[in-house]
Amino acid sequence: MTFLQPEILWALPLVLLPVIIHLINRLRHRPQPWAAMRFLVAATQSSTSQAKLRQWLILLFRVLAVLMLILFLGRPLAGGWLGWSVNSAPDAIVILLDRSVSMEGKLTGSTTTRREQALSSLMKAVEPFAGRSQIVVIDSALRRPQPLARASDLRELPATTATDTSSDFPGLFQAALTWLEENQTSTAELWVASDLQRTNWKPDDERWQPLQAQLTALQQRVRLRVLAISAESDQDTTVTLQDALRTDRDDRAELLLAVDIQRSNNQPTTLPVTVNLNGTPSQFEVAVEGGNLRWRQRVNLGAQRGSGWGYVEVPADANLHNNRAWFVYGPPAKLRTTVVTDDARVGRWLAAASSAAAPGTQREARVLSPADAAGQTFDGDVLILWQAALPAADVATKLDAFVQSGGALVFLPTGKADAGQFASQGWGAVEKAAENQSYTVARWEEKEGPLAKTEEGFSLPMNTAAITQRQMITGTAPALATFADNGALLTRQTLGRGQVYFLASLPLREWSTLGNGPVLVPVMQRLLQTGSRRLTQASLMQCGDLSAVDQALPWQPVEGGGTNPQIESGIYRAGERLAALNRASGEDSTEVATREEVNGALSGINLQWFEETGQNSDRMQGEVWRLFVTAMLLFLLVESFLVLPTKVTHTDNLTGKSVKRRPEEAAEVVS
């Protein structure tokens, strides 16, 4: 047991204070013979030995009360590994270690990361159990059980090093549950070390409920101990790649980079940002007004026509694993759009807008009827514009696969009732504005998406768009643009790597003025850029998210220092294929799962919390001061009961009956 305020323990000699006071009182009251005392002594039936025992008990409980008070003021800590001194060591200890990017944040004023701090805590926790319990480590990146013979092996295991992955705690607990089922033990403990990042714990995930049932149904007794690394980190800046779009002109090629910069400090500053292209760095001074910035930069590729790589980097800070975003690029790809409609006018408008000649791009569009579209696979498409009855059966399955692979799918109204749905969205009633009036657009998303501002910072003229006819959108997908009456004009829902949009009006005169060039053409260009990720997804990947086919490829590191694309970011090559592996998405989130949420996810399991609030705080320990306060109050209550004066037995002179009176009452009777 240790203490947060050990200096208080210098007061331990004060436990002798009741003894000293007792001895002083004995010296102050010297016995004096007095004739009347003989009657009092004769009146009491309490033996001398009982009286002495009572006095010793009173003195003992006073000493214990003072001792509990001093220990309480010292803020005692009890660690989970100390349990073997009271209870027997468990047969098995399964350590669940969080190796996500957020665990690489350094503690305030220290060079120690959260992961390193967790390992130090776990090493001290494991040491008393070495040789007593079977100890296994399951990390969040690989989820493979690793036996542990000595506490010092924790730092030497490859499964405890830093990674650029995220954690999936429902999956991590499932791996622990599988090990427990395969290795039947009488008692087991699960030790979890994590910073409780919400995107990793996923407390609302539907997998928690069956996990609870499986854990509670185990034959062995299982206890859970959670070490929360809640200590704060120093200032941190992250950079995340959003787009790396290549455009080729007659005499040169350019790469348009879009990156998000996020800072834990909201104070305005100028940030030096480095763009490294094929090993050649260039530095830019970027003004950051607040905590978040979408930064766009054009990089000249010169006459290069082949593939290449690079990264965007911000200065080193509290977390070195989120300061760099990798990218690769290849020859310009052809961006094809498929328009599905029975209306020839709609087909012409949409095909013209989506294939508008942008500098350095190759675009084409085709128009298909719904019947012809049923036989298509959409393998070469990046954007599908669907102005027909909502798809069902096999066609819906194909479109879902198209979106999941990174494509952009836009549904437009037909002006007819439609009972179908796609991605939990559908069409409602058709509405027309009153004569000489129109529905006005009151709000639209300008930071990102199809309606974002231009590269020069100009807004699309959505507020001047006149919409005289619309078909209401049903469902709960987020709205990117809404009317003045809060009806949705444009909604977006993410499915896999792609996105599904619903647009409430058509670019025809009887519907709206959205067909005008300043709106429709830029929107189509943004949608094509979004869908073009479908062609580059094989080159831009995330650590921990490689498919079984990708994992089997003979990857060779090109830049970044890593050797395993599954857990380490960087540039890798497999034959002619060049890929950029970035840290897992969601690791920049600062939202933390609360104790109540974790307790709810693990309801029904014997759970104990320990909190790491700083580098010098004790490891895997929880404050137990409540125990000492309770003990002190209990000792004082017992002492108060013992000091109550006892009643003596006295024979009443008038009645001859025995009655009990206190000593002072007996003295009055005798007198």
C-alpha positions as CSV (number, residue, x, y, z in Angstrom):
1,M,0.0,0.0,0.0
2,T,1.3,3.5,-0.9
3,F,0.1,7.0,-0.2
4,L,-0.4,10.1,-2.4
5,Q,0.6,12.3,0.6
6,P,3.3,10.2,2.4
7,E,4.6,13.2,4.4
8,I,1.5,12.8,6.6
9,L,2.8,9.5,7.8
10,W,5.4,11.5,9.9
11,A,2.4,12.0,12.2
12,L,2.2,8.3,13.0
13,P,3.7,8.7,16.5
14,L,0.6,10.7,17.4
15,V,-1.2,7.4,17.7
16,L,0.4,7.2,21.2
17,L,-1.4,10.4,22.2
18,P,-4.3,8.6,23.9
19,V,-1.8,6.5,25.9
20,I,0.1,9.6,27.0
21,I,-3.1,11.4,28.0
22,H,-4.2,8.3,29.9
23,L,-0.9,8.1,31.9
24,I,-1.0,11.8,32.7
25,N,-4.6,11.4,34.1
26,R,-3.4,8.5,36.2
27,L,-0.8,10.7,37.7
28,R,-3.2,13.6,38.4
29,H,-5.7,11.5,40.4
30,R,-3.9,9.9,43.3
31,P,-6.1,7.6,45.4
32,Q,-7.1,8.9,48.9
33,P,-8.7,6.6,51.5
34,W,-12.2,7.7,52.4
35,A,-14.5,5.8,54.7
36,A,-17.6,6.2,52.5
37,M,-15.8,4.6,49.6
38,R,-16.1,1.2,51.4
39,F,-19.8,1.2,50.8
40,L,-19.4,2.1,47.1
41,V,-16.9,-0.7,46.6
42,A,-19.1,-3.1,48.3
43,A,-22.1,-2.0,46.1
44,T,-20.5,-2.7,42.8
45,Q,-20.3,-6.3,41.5
46,S,-17.9,-5.5,38.7
47,S,-14.7,-7.3,39.1
48,T,-11.3,-5.5,39.0
49,S,-10.2,-7.6,36.0
50,Q,-13.3,-6.7,34.0
51,A,-12.8,-3.0,34.7
52,K,-9.1,-3.1,33.6
53,L,-10.1,-5.0,30.4
54,R,-12.7,-2.3,29.6
55,Q,-10.2,0.5,30.1
56,W,-7.7,-1.3,27.8
57,L,-10.3,-1.7,25.1
58,I,-11.2,2.0,25.4
59,L,-7.5,2.9,25.0
60,L,-7.1,0.5,22.1
61,F,-10.0,2.0,20.1
62,R,-8.9,5.5,20.7
63,V,-5.4,4.6,19.4
64,L,-7.0,2.9,16.3
65,A,-9.2,5.9,15.6
66,V,-6.2,8.2,15.6
67,L,-4.3,5.8,13.4
68,M,-7.2,5.6,10.9
69,L,-7.3,9.4,10.8
70,I,-3.6,9.7,10.0
71,L,-3.8,7.1,7.3
72,F,-6.9,8.7,5.8
73,L,-5.1,12.1,5.6
74,G,-2.2,10.3,3.8
75,R,-4.6,9.3,1.0
76,P,-3.9,5.6,0.9
77,L,-3.7,3.6,-2.4
78,A,-4.2,-0.1,-2.8
79,G,-3.2,-1.8,-6.0
80,G,-4.8,-4.7,-7.8
81,W,-1.6,-6.7,-7.6
82,L,-1.7,-6.5,-3.8
83,G,-4.7,-8.7,-3.7
84,W,-2.6,-11.9,-3.4
85,S,-1.7,-10.9,0.1
86,V,-5.3,-11.2,1.1
87,N,-6.8,-13.4,-1.6
88,S,-5.0,-16.1,-3.6
89,A,-3.4,-15.2,-6.9
90,P,-5.7,-15.8,-9.9
91,D,-4.9,-18.8,-12.1
92,A,-4.7,-16.6,-15.2
93,I,-4.2,-12.9,-15.9
94,V,-5.0,-11.6,-19.4
95,I,-3.6,-8.1,-20.1
96,L,-5.4,-6.1,-22.8
97,L,-3.1,-3.4,-24.0
98,D,-4.2,-0.4,-26.0
99,R,-1.6,0.3,-28.8
100,S,-3.6,3.0,-30.6
101,V,-2.1,6.2,-31.9
102,S,-3.6,8.3,-29.0
103,M,-1.6,6.2,-26.5
104,E,1.6,7.7,-28.0
105,G,0.7,11.2,-26.6
106,K,3.4,12.3,-24.1
107,L,2.4,13.1,-20.6
108,T,2.5,16.8,-19.6
109,G,6.1,17.9,-18.8
110,S,7.5,14.4,-19.6
111,T,9.0,12.4,-22.4
112,T,7.0,9.4,-21.4
113,T,4.0,8.4,-23.5
114,R,0.8,7.0,-22.3
115,R,1.7,3.6,-23.6
116,E,5.0,3.6,-21.9
117,Q,3.4,4.7,-18.6
118,A,0.9,1.9,-18.9
119,L,3.7,-0.6,-19.4
120,S,5.5,0.7,-16.4
121,S,2.4,0.4,-14.3
122,L,1.7,-3.1,-15.6
123,M,5.2,-4.3,-15.0
124,K,5.0,-3.4,-11.3
125,A,1.5,-5.0,-11.2
126,V,2.7,-8.3,-12.9
127,E,5.8,-8.8,-10.8
128,P,4.2,-10.3,-7.7
129,F,2.3,-12.7,-9.8
130,A,5.2,-14.0,-11.8
131,G,5.4,-17.8,-11.2
132,R,2.0,-17.7,-9.4
133,S,-0.4,-17.0,-12.4
134,Q,-0.4,-17.7,-16.1
135,I,0.0,-14.3,-17.7
136,V,-1.0,-13.5,-21.3
137,V,-0.8,-10.2,-23.2
138,I,-3.3,-9.4,-26.0
139,D,-2.6,-6.2,-27.8
140,S,-5.2,-4.1,-29.7
141,A,-3.3,-4.2,-33.0
142,L,-2.8,-7.9,-33.6
143,R,-5.1,-9.5,-30.9
144,R,-2.8,-12.5,-30.6
145,P,-2.2,-13.9,-27.1
146,Q,1.4,-13.7,-26.1
147,P,2.6,-15.6,-22.9
148,L,4.6,-13.6,-20.4
149,A,7.2,-15.2,-18.2
150,R,8.7,-12.2,-16.5
151,A,7.5,-8.7,-15.9
152,S,10.4,-7.2,-17.7
153,D,9.3,-9.0,-20.9
154,L,6.5,-6.5,-21.3
155,R,8.8,-3.9,-22.7
156,E,10.6,-6.5,-24.9
157,L,7.6,-8.0,-26.6
158,P,7.0,-6.8,-30.2
159,A,3.3,-6.8,-29.3
160,T,3.8,-3.9,-26.9
161,T,5.5,-1.4,-29.2
162,A,4.0,1.7,-30.7
163,T,1.7,1.4,-33.7
164,D,-0.3,3.7,-36.1
165,T,-3.5,1.7,-35.6
166,S,-6.7,2.3,-33.7
167,S,-8.2,0.0,-31.1
168,D,-11.5,-2.0,-31.3
169,F,-12.3,-2.9,-27.7
170,P,-15.3,-5.0,-28.4
171,G,-13.1,-7.1,-30.7
172,L,-10.3,-7.1,-28.1
173,F,-12.6,-8.4,-25.4
174,Q,-13.8,-11.0,-27.8
175,A,-10.2,-12.2,-28.3
176,A,-9.8,-12.4,-24.5
177,L,-13.0,-14.3,-24.1
178,T,-11.9,-16.8,-26.8
179,W,-8.7,-17.4,-24.8
180,L,-10.5,-17.9,-21.6
181,E,-12.9,-20.4,-23.2
182,E,-10.0,-22.3,-24.7
183,N,-8.0,-22.3,-21.4
184,Q,-10.3,-23.3,-18.6
185,T,-9.0,-21.9,-15.3
186,S,-10.6,-21.6,-11.9
187,T,-10.1,-17.8,-11.6
188,A,-9.1,-15.2,-14.1
189,E,-8.5,-11.5,-14.2
190,L,-8.6,-9.1,-17.2
191,W,-6.3,-6.1,-16.8
192,V,-7.1,-3.3,-19.3
193,A,-4.7,-0.4,-19.9
194,S,-6.2,2.4,-22.1
195,D,-6.7,6.1,-22.4
196,L,-10.5,5.4,-22.9
197,Q,-10.7,7.1,-26.3
198,R,-14.3,6.9,-27.2
199,T,-13.7,6.0,-30.9
200,N,-11.7,2.9,-29.6
201,W,-14.1,1.8,-26.9
202,K,-17.3,2.3,-28.9
203,P,-19.6,2.1,-25.9
204,D,-22.7,2.1,-28.1
205,D,-21.5,-0.8,-30.2
206,E,-24.1,-3.6,-30.4
207,R,-21.4,-6.2,-29.8
208,W,-21.1,-5.4,-26.1
209,Q,-24.4,-7.0,-25.1
210,P,-23.6,-10.5,-26.3
211,L,-20.1,-10.1,-24.8
212,Q,-21.6,-9.4,-21.4
213,A,-23.6,-12.6,-21.6
214,Q,-20.6,-14.7,-22.7
215,L,-18.4,-13.3,-19.9
216,T,-20.9,-13.8,-17.2
217,A,-21.6,-17.3,-18.5
218,L,-18.0,-18.5,-18.1
219,Q,-17.4,-21.3,-15.7
220,Q,-14.4,-19.6,-14.1
221,R,-14.7,-16.5,-11.9
222,V,-13.6,-13.4,-13.9
223,R,-12.6,-10.0,-12.4
224,L,-11.9,-7.0,-14.5
225,R,-9.4,-4.2,-13.6
226,V,-9.3,-1.1,-15.8
227,L,-6.2,1.2,-15.7
228,A,-7.3,4.5,-17.1
229,I,-4.4,6.6,-18.4
230,S,-6.2,9.9,-17.9
231,A,-3.1,12.1,-17.5
232,E,-3.1,15.1,-19.8
233,S,-0.7,15.6,-22.7
234,D,1.1,18.7,-23.8
235,Q,0.0,20.7,-26.8
236,D,-0.6,18.5,-29.9
237,T,-1.1,19.3,-33.6
238,T,-2.4,16.7,-36.0
239,V,-2.4,16.6,-39.8
240,T,-4.8,14.4,-41.8
241,L,-4.9,13.9,-45.6
242,Q,-8.3,14.5,-47.2
243,D,-7.5,14.6,-50.9
244,A,-4.5,14.2,-53.2
245,L,-5.9,15.0,-56.7
246,R,-3.7,15.1,-59.7
247,T,-4.4,17.3,-62.7
248,D,-2.3,17.2,-65.9
249,R,-2.1,20.1,-68.3
250,D,-0.3,20.3,-71.7
251,D,3.0,21.4,-70.3
252,R,2.9,20.4,-66.6
253,A,1.1,18.3,-63.9
254,E,-0.1,19.5,-60.6
255,L,-1.1,17.8,-57.4
256,L,-3.9,19.4,-55.3
257,L,-3.5,18.6,-51.7
258,A,-6.3,19.0,-49.1
259,V,-5.3,18.4,-45.5
260,D,-7.0,19.1,-42.2
261,I,-4.9,20.6,-39.4
262,Q,-6.2,20.3,-35.9
263,R,-4.6,21.8,-32.8
264,S,-5.3,21.3,-29.1
265,N,-4.6,25.0,-28.6
266,N,-7.1,27.5,-30.1
267,Q,-4.8,30.5,-30.0
268,P,-4.0,32.0,-33.4
269,T,-0.5,31.1,-34.7
270,T,1.6,30.6,-37.8
271,L,2.5,27.0,-38.4
272,P,5.4,25.8,-40.5
273,V,4.1,23.0,-42.7
274,T,6.4,20.9,-44.8
275,V,5.4,19.2,-48.0
276,N,7.9,16.5,-49.0
277,L,7.6,15.3,-52.6
278,N,9.6,12.3,-53.6
279,G,12.2,13.2,-51.0
280,T,12.4,17.0,-51.8
281,P,10.9,19.1,-49.0
282,S,9.3,22.5,-49.3
283,Q,8.1,24.6,-46.3
284,F,5.0,26.8,-46.1
285,E,4.0,29.2,-43.4
286,V,0.3,28.6,-42.7
287,A,-1.8,30.9,-40.6
288,V,-4.1,29.0,-38.2
289,E,-6.7,31.2,-36.6
290,G,-8.3,28.6,-34.4
291,G,-8.2,24.9,-33.5
292,N,-9.1,23.5,-37.0
293,L,-8.1,24.4,-40.6
294,R,-8.7,22.9,-44.0
295,W,-5.5,23.7,-45.9
296,R,-5.3,23.4,-49.7
297,Q,-2.0,23.6,-51.6
298,R,-1.1,23.0,-55.2
299,V,2.2,21.2,-55.8
300,N,3.9,21.4,-59.2
301,L,4.8,18.0,-60.5
302,G,6.6,19.5,-63.6
303,A,6.7,17.2,-66.6
304,Q,6.4,14.1,-64.6
305,R,3.8,11.6,-65.9
306,G,4.5,8.6,-63.7
307,S,3.7,7.8,-60.1
308,G,5.2,9.4,-57.0
309,W,4.9,9.8,-53.2
310,G,5.1,12.4,-50.5
311,Y,3.9,13.6,-47.1
312,V,2.7,16.7,-45.3
313,E,4.3,17.3,-41.9
314,V,3.8,19.6,-39.0
315,P,6.5,20.2,-36.3
316,A,7.1,17.6,-33.7
317,D,5.0,17.9,-30.5
318,A,3.4,15.8,-27.8
319,N,2.5,13.0,-30.2
320,L,5.0,12.1,-32.9
321,H,2.6,9.6,-34.6
322,N,0.0,12.2,-35.8
323,N,2.4,14.8,-37.3
324,R,2.7,13.3,-40.8
325,A,0.2,12.4,-43.5
326,W,1.4,10.3,-46.4
327,F,0.1,10.3,-50.0
328,V,0.9,8.7,-53.4
329,Y,-0.2,9.6,-56.9
330,G,-0.2,8.0,-60.3
331,P,-1.1,8.8,-63.8
332,P,-4.4,10.7,-64.3
333,A,-7.4,8.4,-64.3
334,K,-10.5,8.7,-66.4
335,L,-13.5,9.8,-64.3
336,R,-16.7,8.3,-65.7
337,T,-20.2,9.2,-64.7
338,T,-23.3,7.2,-65.3
339,V,-26.7,8.9,-65.5
340,V,-29.7,6.6,-65.0
341,T,-33.0,8.3,-66.1
342,D,-35.9,7.9,-68.5
343,D,-36.0,11.7,-69.0
344,A,-33.9,12.8,-72.0
345,R,-33.6,16.4,-70.8
346,V,-32.4,15.4,-67.4
347,G,-29.9,13.0,-68.9
348,R,-28.5,15.7,-71.2
349,W,-28.2,18.3,-68.4
350,L,-26.5,16.0,-66.0
351,A,-24.2,14.4,-68.5
352,A,-23.0,17.8,-69.8
353,A,-22.4,19.1,-66.2
354,S,-20.5,16.0,-65.1
355,S,-18.3,15.8,-68.2
356,A,-17.5,19.5,-68.4
357,A,-13.9,19.9,-69.5
358,A,-11.9,20.8,-66.5
359,P,-8.2,21.5,-67.1
360,G,-6.1,18.4,-66.9
361,T,-8.9,15.9,-66.4
362,Q,-10.3,13.1,-68.4
363,R,-14.0,12.8,-68.0
364,E,-16.8,11.1,-69.8
365,A,-20.5,10.5,-69.1
366,R,-23.0,8.0,-70.3
367,V,-26.8,8.0,-70.0
368,L,-28.7,4.7,-69.3
369,S,-32.3,3.8,-68.9
370,P,-33.2,2.0,-65.6
371,A,-33.7,-1.2,-67.6
372,D,-30.2,-1.0,-69.2
373,A,-28.6,-0.1,-65.8
374,A,-29.9,-3.3,-64.3
375,G,-27.3,-5.2,-66.3
376,Q,-24.4,-3.0,-65.5
377,T,-21.6,-3.6,-62.9
378,F,-20.4,0.0,-62.6
379,D,-16.8,-1.1,-62.3
380,G,-15.4,1.9,-64.2
381,D,-17.6,4.5,-62.7
382,V,-16.8,7.0,-60.0
383,L,-20.2,8.8,-59.9
384,I,-23.8,7.6,-60.5
385,L,-26.7,10.0,-60.9
386,W,-30.0,8.1,-60.4
387,Q,-33.2,9.8,-61.5
388,A,-35.6,6.9,-61.5
389,A,-37.5,4.7,-59.1
390,L,-35.4,3.8,-56.1
391,P,-33.5,0.5,-56.9
392,A,-34.3,-2.8,-55.3
393,A,-33.1,-6.4,-55.2
394,D,-30.0,-7.1,-57.3
395,V,-29.6,-3.5,-58.6
396,A,-29.7,-2.2,-55.0
397,T,-27.0,-4.7,-54.1
398,K,-24.8,-3.6,-56.9
399,L,-25.2,0.1,-56.0
400,D,-24.4,-0.7,-52.4
401,A,-21.2,-2.4,-53.4
402,F,-20.4,0.6,-55.6
403,V,-20.7,3.0,-52.7
404,Q,-18.9,0.7,-50.2
405,S,-15.9,0.7,-52.5
406,G,-15.7,4.5,-52.5
407,G,-18.1,5.7,-55.2
408,A,-20.5,8.6,-55.0
409,L,-24.2,7.9,-55.6
410,V,-26.7,10.8,-56.0
411,F,-30.5,10.2,-56.1
412,L,-32.7,12.8,-57.8
413,P,-36.5,13.1,-57.6
414,T,-38.8,11.8,-60.2
415,G,-41.9,13.8,-59.1
416,K,-43.8,10.5,-58.5
417,A,-44.7,8.6,-55.4
418,D,-42.0,6.1,-54.5
419,A,-42.4,3.6,-51.6
420,G,-38.8,2.3,-52.0
421,Q,-35.8,3.1,-49.8
422,F,-32.0,3.1,-50.1
423,A,-29.7,3.5,-47.1
424,S,-32.7,4.2,-44.9
425,Q,-33.7,7.2,-47.1
426,G,-36.6,7.7,-49.5
427,W,-38.9,10.1,-51.2
428,G,-41.9,11.8,-49.7
429,A,-44.6,14.1,-51.2
430,V,-44.0,16.4,-54.1
431,E,-44.5,20.1,-53.3
432,K,-44.9,23.2,-55.5
433,A,-44.4,26.8,-54.3
434,A,-47.1,29.3,-54.7
435,E,-47.3,31.3,-58.0
436,N,-44.4,33.9,-58.3
437,Q,-42.8,32.4,-55.2
438,S,-40.0,29.9,-54.5
439,Y,-38.4,27.9,-51.8
440,T,-35.3,29.6,-50.6
441,V,-32.1,27.9,-49.4
442,A,-31.3,29.2,-45.8
443,R,-28.3,27.1,-44.9
444,W,-25.6,25.0,-46.6
445,E,-22.3,23.4,-45.6
446,E,-19.5,25.5,-47.0
447,K,-16.5,24.0,-45.3
448,E,-16.5,20.7,-47.2
449,G,-18.6,18.6,-49.5
450,P,-20.3,19.4,-52.8
451,L,-21.4,22.9,-51.7
452,A,-18.1,24.0,-50.2
453,K,-16.5,27.3,-51.1
454,T,-14.2,27.4,-54.1
455,E,-10.4,27.3,-53.8
456,E,-10.4,31.1,-54.0
457,G,-12.8,31.3,-51.0
458,F,-16.0,32.2,-52.9
459,S,-19.3,30.8,-51.9
460,L,-21.7,29.0,-54.3
461,P,-24.7,31.3,-55.0
462,M,-27.1,28.9,-53.2
463,N,-29.0,31.8,-51.6
464,T,-30.0,33.1,-55.0
465,A,-31.2,29.7,-56.3
466,A,-35.0,29.7,-57.0
467,I,-36.6,26.4,-56.3
468,T,-40.3,26.2,-57.3
469,Q,-40.8,22.4,-57.0
470,R,-39.3,19.9,-54.7
471,Q,-39.8,16.3,-53.5
472,M,-39.4,15.9,-49.7
473,I,-36.5,13.6,-48.5
474,T,-37.4,11.1,-45.8
475,G,-35.0,9.5,-43.4
476,T,-32.5,10.7,-40.8
477,A,-29.4,11.3,-42.9
478,P,-27.6,14.6,-42.1
479,A,-28.6,17.6,-44.3
480,L,-25.9,19.5,-46.1
481,A,-28.4,22.2,-47.2
482,T,-31.8,23.1,-45.9
483,F,-34.7,25.4,-46.9
484,A,-36.0,28.2,-44.8
485,D,-38.7,25.9,-43.5
486,N,-36.0,23.4,-42.3
487,G,-36.8,20.9,-45.1
488,A,-33.7,19.2,-46.5
489,L,-32.4,20.1,-50.0
490,L,-29.4,17.9,-49.9
491,T,-28.5,15.0,-47.6
492,R,-25.4,12.8,-47.3
493,Q,-24.8,9.5,-45.7
494,T,-21.5,7.6,-45.6
495,L,-21.5,3.9,-46.5
496,G,-18.1,2.2,-46.3
497,R,-15.7,4.4,-48.2
498,G,-18.3,6.1,-50.3
499,Q,-21.3,8.4,-49.9
500,V,-25.0,8.5,-50.8
501,Y,-26.7,11.8,-51.6
502,F,-30.3,12.7,-52.0
503,L,-31.2,16.0,-53.8
504,A,-34.7,17.3,-53.4
505,S,-35.0,19.2,-56.7
506,L,-34.0,18.8,-60.4
507,P,-31.9,21.1,-62.6
508,L,-34.9,21.8,-64.9
509,R,-36.6,25.2,-65.3
510,E,-40.0,23.9,-64.0
511,W,-38.2,22.6,-60.9
512,S,-35.4,25.1,-60.1
513,T,-32.5,27.3,-61.3
514,L,-29.9,24.7,-60.0
515,G,-29.1,23.9,-63.6
516,N,-27.3,27.2,-64.0
517,G,-23.5,26.8,-64.4
518,P,-22.3,28.6,-61.2
519,V,-24.1,25.8,-59.1
520,L,-24.4,22.6,-61.0
521,V,-20.9,22.4,-62.6
522,P,-19.0,23.0,-59.4
523,V,-21.2,20.5,-57.5
524,M,-20.5,17.9,-60.1
525,Q,-16.8,18.5,-60.0
526,R,-16.8,18.0,-56.2
527,L,-18.9,14.8,-56.5
528,L,-16.4,13.5,-59.1
529,Q,-13.5,14.2,-56.8
530,T,-15.3,12.4,-54.0
531,G,-16.0,9.4,-56.2
532,S,-12.5,9.3,-57.6
533,R,-11.3,7.9,-54.3
534,R,-12.8,4.7,-55.5
535,L,-10.0,4.4,-58.0
536,T,-7.3,5.4,-55.5
537,Q,-8.5,3.4,-52.5
538,A,-5.9,0.7,-53.2
539,S,-3.2,3.3,-53.0
540,L,-4.4,5.3,-50.0
541,M,-5.0,3.0,-47.0
542,Q,-5.1,2.9,-43.2
543,C,-2.9,0.9,-40.9
544,G,-4.9,-1.9,-39.4
545,D,-7.4,-1.9,-42.3
546,L,-5.6,-4.0,-44.9
547,S,-7.6,-6.7,-46.5
548,A,-6.4,-10.3,-46.4
549,V,-5.3,-10.0,-50.1
550,D,-3.3,-6.8,-49.3
551,Q,-1.7,-8.3,-46.3
552,A,-0.4,-11.2,-48.4
553,L,1.4,-9.0,-50.8
554,P,5.2,-8.7,-50.5
555,W,5.3,-5.1,-49.3
556,Q,8.7,-3.4,-49.2
557,P,9.2,-0.1,-47.3
558,V,10.0,3.0,-49.4
559,E,9.9,5.8,-46.9
560,G,8.8,6.2,-43.3
561,G,10.9,3.8,-41.3
562,G,8.3,1.2,-40.8
563,T,8.5,-2.4,-42.1
564,N,4.9,-3.6,-41.5
565,P,2.1,-1.8,-43.4
566,Q,-0.5,-3.4,-41.1
567,I,0.7,-1.4,-38.1
568,E,3.2,1.2,-39.3
569,S,2.5,4.2,-41.5
570,G,4.7,5.1,-44.5
571,I,5.2,4.5,-48.2
572,Y,5.3,0.9,-49.3
573,R,5.7,-0.8,-52.6
574,A,4.6,-4.3,-53.8
575,G,5.8,-4.8,-57.4
576,E,4.5,-1.9,-59.5
577,R,2.0,-0.9,-56.9
578,L,2.8,2.1,-54.6
579,A,0.7,2.6,-51.5
580,A,0.5,5.2,-48.7
581,L,-0.4,3.9,-45.3
582,N,-1.7,6.5,-42.8
583,R,-2.7,6.2,-39.2
584,A,-6.2,5.0,-38.5
585,S,-9.0,7.5,-38.8
586,G,-10.7,8.5,-35.5
587,E,-7.4,8.7,-33.6
588,D,-7.4,12.5,-33.6
589,S,-10.6,12.5,-31.6
590,T,-10.3,13.9,-28.1
591,E,-13.6,12.5,-26.9
592,V,-13.2,10.1,-24.0
593,A,-15.6,7.4,-22.9
594,T,-16.9,8.0,-19.3
595,R,-16.8,5.5,-16.5
596,E,-20.5,5.2,-16.6
597,E,-20.4,4.3,-20.3
598,V,-17.7,1.6,-19.8
599,N,-19.5,0.3,-16.7
600,G,-22.7,0.0,-18.8
601,A,-20.9,-1.8,-21.6
602,L,-19.4,-4.3,-19.1
603,S,-22.5,-4.5,-16.9
604,G,-22.7,-7.6,-14.7
605,I,-18.9,-8.1,-14.5
606,N,-16.9,-7.6,-11.4
607,L,-15.0,-4.4,-12.3
608,Q,-12.5,-2.2,-10.5
609,W,-11.1,1.1,-11.6
610,F,-7.6,2.5,-11.3
611,E,-6.6,5.8,-12.6
612,E,-3.2,7.1,-13.8
613,T,-3.3,10.9,-13.4
614,G,0.4,11.7,-13.8
615,Q,3.8,10.3,-14.3
616,N,4.6,10.2,-10.5
617,S,1.3,8.8,-9.4
618,D,1.1,5.2,-8.2
619,R,0.5,2.5,-10.7
620,M,-2.6,0.2,-11.0
621,Q,-3.8,1.6,-7.7
622,G,-7.0,3.1,-6.4
623,E,-7.7,5.3,-3.5
624,V,-9.2,3.5,-0.5
625,W,-9.6,6.4,1.9
626,R,-13.3,5.6,2.4
627,L,-12.3,2.4,4.1
628,F,-10.2,4.2,6.6
629,V,-12.9,6.8,7.3
630,T,-15.4,4.1,7.9
631,A,-13.0,2.3,10.2
632,M,-12.3,5.4,12.2
633,L,-16.0,6.2,12.7
634,L,-16.6,2.6,13.7
635,F,-13.8,2.7,16.3
636,L,-15.1,6.0,17.7
637,L,-18.6,4.5,18.0
638,V,-17.3,1.5,19.9
639,E,-15.2,3.7,22.1
640,S,-18.2,5.9,22.9
641,F,-20.2,2.9,23.9
642,L,-17.4,1.6,26.2
643,V,-17.0,4.9,28.0
644,L,-20.6,5.0,29.1
645,P,-20.7,4.5,32.9
646,T,-21.9,1.1,34.1
647,K,-24.7,0.7,36.6
648,V,-24.0,-1.1,39.9
649,T,-26.4,-3.4,41.8
650,H,-27.8,-2.0,45.1
651,T,-30.3,-3.3,47.6
652,D,-33.1,-0.9,48.3
653,N,-33.5,-0.3,52.1
654,L,-37.2,0.1,51.9
655,T,-38.2,-2.7,49.5
656,G,-35.3,-5.0,50.0
657,K,-35.1,-5.4,46.2
658,S,-32.0,-5.2,44.1
659,V,-31.8,-2.2,41.8
660,K,-29.2,-0.9,39.3
661,R,-27.9,2.6,39.7
662,R,-25.0,4.5,38.4
663,P,-22.1,5.0,40.9
664,E,-23.1,8.6,41.7
665,E,-26.6,7.5,42.4
666,A,-25.3,4.7,44.7
667,A,-23.2,7.3,46.6
668,E,-26.3,9.4,47.3
669,V,-28.2,6.3,48.6
670,V,-25.3,5.4,50.9
671,S,-25.0,8.9,52.2
